[in-house]
Amino acid sequence: MKVELAQLAGRDHATAYNLERALAAIAACAPDTHLIVFPETHLMGFPTAATVAQVAEPLDGPSVRAVQAAARERNIAVVIGMAENDNGRFYNTTLLITPEGIALKYRKTHLWASDRGVFEAGDRYATCLWNGVRVGLLICYDIEFPESARALAQLGAELLIVTNGNMDPYGPTHRTAIMARAQENQAFALMVNRVEAGDDGLMFAGGSALVDPLGTLLFEAGRAEATFSVELDFSQLQIARKDYRYLDDQRLKLPGEVVEHACGLRELLIPAR
């Protein structure tokens, strides 16, 4: 599978500009590209509590419709982030859009500090079968929680796609996290981040990456704005899962207890859940 990573410098509160750049990137995809991935909330940038009602759009709004039309025209799938307005409730949402329409919707479940008071948290994980591969979506801060990727793995995910809006000085944090999430779930993990400065002065760290199911970093971008092409060999899934499966071997439902000692020390034995 050939995938293009659109590591772009979006603009906050500039939907027309961001949409134009997304459509141009889709139009410029190579003929054999199956999927193009954009950063977190690429369509609208990052709104504030004061602006989210003005910039957020419903899933059937003009920006998503334009991306759907471009996907149909190029016969390509698109993963792109947006600020979603669901009848006055706002979510940090990522969509997998195919030529047939929206195949998968994910609302960010772990809100970063700048998300709080702007968006509501999503309440579920989901995967879908696309192009013969089971795909799951995550957004930025989600990948710092192993349980998020594990939930998708338990739903059968073979490819984890992360739309990212990670900023300095946390680039190394997400580099480590994306490799760990791929290795511990024996799945491909693909992350696309924003670059350059946002309206609030944050400097986005780039570092878009592709990791194989063994946790090996196959590709890592720098900090420059660019579109990168990578290829995924899904025979690597069988290689990674040949001798053992973490999902089958994990032991989570073990009892736990607090052991009290006469000297006042406490030994904590915590059950896994």
C-alpha positions as CSV (number, residue, x, y, z in Angstrom):
1,M,0.0,0.0,0.0
2,K,1.4,3.4,-0.9
3,V,0.6,6.3,1.4
4,E,1.4,10.0,1.3
5,L,2.0,11.9,4.5
6,A,1.0,15.6,4.1
7,Q,3.1,17.3,6.8
8,L,1.8,20.8,6.3
9,A,1.9,24.1,8.1
10,G,-1.8,24.8,8.6
11,R,-3.3,28.1,9.8
12,D,-5.6,28.5,12.7
13,H,-9.1,29.9,11.9
14,A,-8.4,29.8,8.2
15,T,-10.6,27.1,6.8
16,A,-10.5,28.3,3.2
17,Y,-6.7,28.4,3.1
18,N,-6.3,25.0,4.8
19,L,-9.0,23.4,2.5
20,E,-7.3,24.8,-0.6
21,R,-4.0,23.3,0.4
22,A,-5.6,19.9,1.2
23,L,-7.3,19.8,-2.1
24,A,-4.1,20.7,-3.9
25,A,-2.2,17.9,-2.1
26,I,-4.9,15.4,-3.0
27,A,-4.8,16.5,-6.6
28,A,-1.0,16.2,-6.7
29,C,-1.0,12.6,-5.4
30,A,0.8,10.0,-7.5
31,P,-1.5,7.8,-9.5
32,D,-0.6,4.7,-7.5
33,T,-1.2,6.4,-4.1
34,H,-4.0,4.7,-2.0
35,L,-4.2,7.1,0.9
36,I,-3.1,10.6,1.9
37,V,-3.0,11.6,5.6
38,F,-3.1,15.2,7.0
39,P,-2.5,16.5,10.5
40,E,-4.8,17.0,13.5
41,T,-7.7,19.5,12.8
42,H,-6.1,20.4,9.5
43,L,-9.2,21.8,7.9
44,M,-9.9,24.5,10.5
45,G,-6.7,24.7,12.5
46,F,-7.0,24.9,16.3
47,P,-9.9,27.1,17.4
48,T,-10.3,28.6,20.9
49,A,-13.3,28.6,23.1
50,A,-14.3,31.9,21.7
51,T,-14.0,30.9,18.1
52,V,-15.0,27.2,17.9
53,A,-18.7,27.9,17.2
54,Q,-17.7,30.1,14.2
55,V,-15.2,27.7,12.6
56,A,-16.4,24.2,13.4
57,E,-18.5,22.5,10.7
58,P,-20.8,19.5,10.7
59,L,-19.8,16.3,8.9
60,D,-22.0,17.2,6.0
61,G,-20.6,20.8,5.8
62,P,-18.9,22.3,2.8
63,S,-15.3,21.5,3.8
64,V,-15.9,17.7,4.2
65,R,-18.1,17.7,1.0
66,A,-15.2,19.2,-0.9
67,V,-12.7,16.6,0.4
68,Q,-15.2,13.9,-0.5
69,A,-15.5,15.2,-4.0
70,A,-11.7,15.3,-4.3
71,A,-11.4,11.7,-3.0
72,R,-14.0,10.5,-5.6
73,E,-12.2,12.4,-8.4
74,R,-8.8,10.9,-7.7
75,N,-10.2,7.5,-6.4
76,I,-8.2,7.9,-3.3
77,A,-8.8,7.7,0.5
78,V,-8.1,10.7,2.7
79,V,-7.5,10.9,6.5
80,I,-8.0,14.5,7.7
81,G,-8.7,16.3,11.0
82,M,-11.4,18.9,11.6
83,A,-13.3,20.8,14.2
84,E,-16.7,19.2,14.2
85,N,-20.0,20.9,15.1
86,D,-22.6,18.3,16.1
87,N,-25.7,20.4,16.8
88,G,-23.8,22.8,19.0
89,R,-21.4,20.2,20.6
90,F,-17.8,20.5,19.4
91,Y,-15.3,17.7,18.9
92,N,-11.8,17.3,17.7
93,T,-12.5,14.8,14.9
94,T,-10.6,12.8,12.4
95,L,-12.3,11.2,9.3
96,L,-11.3,8.5,7.0
97,I,-12.9,9.5,3.7
98,T,-13.0,7.1,0.7
99,P,-14.5,7.7,-2.7
100,E,-17.7,6.2,-1.3
101,G,-17.9,8.7,1.6
102,I,-17.0,8.8,5.3
103,A,-15.8,5.3,6.2
104,L,-14.7,6.1,9.8
105,K,-15.1,8.9,12.3
106,Y,-13.1,9.3,15.5
107,R,-13.5,12.0,18.1
108,K,-10.4,12.6,20.2
109,T,-10.9,10.8,23.6
110,H,-7.9,12.3,25.5
111,L,-8.0,16.1,25.5
112,W,-4.8,18.1,25.7
113,A,-4.7,21.2,27.8
114,S,-5.5,23.5,24.9
115,D,-8.5,21.2,23.9
116,R,-10.2,21.5,27.2
117,G,-13.0,24.1,27.3
118,V,-13.0,24.0,23.4
119,F,-14.0,20.4,22.6
120,E,-15.8,17.7,24.3
121,A,-14.1,14.3,24.6
122,G,-15.1,11.4,22.4
123,D,-16.6,8.4,24.1
124,R,-15.6,5.4,21.9
125,Y,-13.1,3.7,19.7
126,A,-13.9,2.2,16.3
127,T,-12.2,0.4,13.4
128,C,-13.3,-0.3,9.8
129,L,-12.1,-2.5,7.0
130,W,-10.7,-0.5,4.2
131,N,-8.8,-1.8,1.2
132,G,-8.5,-5.2,2.9
133,V,-6.9,-3.7,6.0
134,R,-8.6,-3.0,9.4
135,V,-7.9,0.7,10.2
136,G,-8.2,2.6,13.5
137,L,-7.7,6.3,14.1
138,L,-6.2,8.2,17.0
139,I,-5.4,11.9,17.6
140,C,-2.2,13.4,19.0
141,Y,-2.3,13.1,22.9
142,D,-4.2,9.8,22.6
143,I,-1.0,7.9,21.7
144,E,0.5,8.8,25.1
145,F,-2.0,6.4,26.6
146,P,-1.2,2.7,25.8
147,E,-4.8,1.8,26.4
148,S,-6.0,3.8,23.4
149,A,-4.0,1.9,20.8
150,R,-4.7,-1.4,22.7
151,A,-8.5,-0.7,22.4
152,L,-8.1,-0.5,18.6
153,A,-5.9,-3.6,18.5
154,Q,-8.6,-5.5,20.4
155,L,-11.0,-4.3,17.7
156,G,-8.7,-5.9,15.1
157,A,-6.7,-2.9,14.0
158,E,-3.8,-3.7,11.7
159,L,-3.0,0.0,10.8
160,L,-3.1,2.8,13.4
161,I,-3.3,6.2,11.8
162,V,-2.6,9.2,14.0
163,T,-3.4,12.8,13.0
164,N,-1.0,14.9,15.1
165,G,-0.7,18.5,16.3
166,N,2.4,17.9,18.6
167,M,4.6,20.9,19.5
168,D,8.0,21.6,20.9
169,P,9.4,20.4,23.3
170,Y,7.3,17.2,23.0
171,G,8.5,15.8,19.6
172,P,10.6,13.1,21.3
173,T,7.7,12.1,23.4
174,H,5.6,11.2,20.4
175,R,8.5,9.6,18.6
176,T,8.8,7.2,21.5
177,A,5.1,6.7,21.8
178,I,4.3,5.9,18.2
179,M,7.1,3.2,18.1
180,A,5.8,1.7,21.3
181,R,2.2,1.6,20.2
182,A,3.1,-0.2,17.0
183,Q,5.4,-2.7,18.7
184,E,3.1,-3.6,21.6
185,N,0.1,-4.0,19.4
186,Q,1.9,-5.7,16.5
187,A,0.4,-3.2,14.0
188,F,1.6,-0.6,11.6
189,A,1.4,2.9,13.0
190,L,1.4,6.0,10.8
191,M,1.6,9.5,12.3
192,V,1.3,12.9,10.5
193,N,2.2,16.1,12.3
194,R,1.9,19.8,11.6
195,V,4.9,22.1,11.2
196,E,5.8,25.7,11.8
197,A,4.2,28.2,14.2
198,G,0.5,28.5,15.2
199,D,-1.4,31.5,16.1
200,D,-0.6,31.1,19.8
201,G,3.1,30.9,19.2
202,L,3.4,27.2,19.6
203,M,6.0,25.6,17.3
204,F,4.8,22.4,15.8
205,A,7.5,19.7,15.7
206,G,6.9,17.7,12.5
207,G,8.5,14.3,12.7
208,S,5.8,12.5,10.8
209,A,6.6,8.8,10.9
210,L,5.8,5.2,9.8
211,V,6.5,2.3,12.2
212,D,6.2,-1.4,11.4
213,P,4.6,-4.0,13.6
214,L,7.9,-4.9,15.1
215,G,8.3,-1.3,16.3
216,T,11.0,-0.5,13.7
217,L,10.9,3.1,12.5
218,L,10.7,2.8,8.8
219,F,10.4,6.5,8.0
220,E,10.7,9.8,9.9
221,A,10.3,13.3,8.5
222,G,12.2,16.3,9.7
223,R,10.6,19.7,10.6
224,A,10.1,21.0,7.1
225,E,6.8,21.3,5.3
226,A,6.6,18.6,2.6
227,T,4.6,15.6,1.4
228,F,6.3,12.2,1.8
229,S,5.5,8.9,0.1
230,V,5.9,5.6,2.1
231,E,5.0,2.0,1.3
232,L,3.5,-0.5,3.7
233,D,4.1,-4.2,3.2
234,F,1.4,-6.0,5.1
235,S,3.2,-9.3,5.0
236,Q,5.1,-7.8,7.9
237,L,1.9,-8.3,10.0
238,Q,2.3,-12.1,9.6
239,I,6.0,-12.0,10.4
240,A,5.4,-9.9,13.6
241,R,2.6,-12.2,14.8
242,K,4.1,-15.5,13.8
243,D,5.6,-16.8,17.1
244,Y,3.4,-14.9,19.6
245,R,0.6,-12.5,20.0
246,Y,0.5,-9.9,22.8
247,L,-3.3,-9.8,22.7
248,D,-3.5,-13.5,23.3
249,D,-0.8,-13.7,25.9
250,Q,-1.7,-10.7,28.0
251,R,-2.9,-11.4,31.6
252,L,-5.0,-8.4,32.8
253,K,-7.6,-9.9,35.1
254,L,-5.3,-10.7,38.0
255,P,-6.2,-9.9,41.7
256,G,-4.4,-7.2,43.6
257,E,-3.9,-6.3,47.3
258,V,-2.3,-3.9,49.7
259,V,0.1,-5.7,52.0
260,E,0.6,-4.0,55.4
261,H,3.9,-4.6,57.2
262,A,4.4,-4.2,61.0
263,C,7.0,-1.5,60.4
264,G,4.5,0.7,58.7
265,L,5.6,0.1,55.1
266,R,3.0,-0.7,52.6
267,E,3.5,-3.0,49.6
268,L,1.1,-2.2,46.8
269,L,0.0,-5.0,44.6
270,I,-2.2,-3.4,42.0
271,P,-4.5,-5.5,39.8
272,A,-4.4,-5.0,36.1
273,R,-7.7,-4.1,34.5
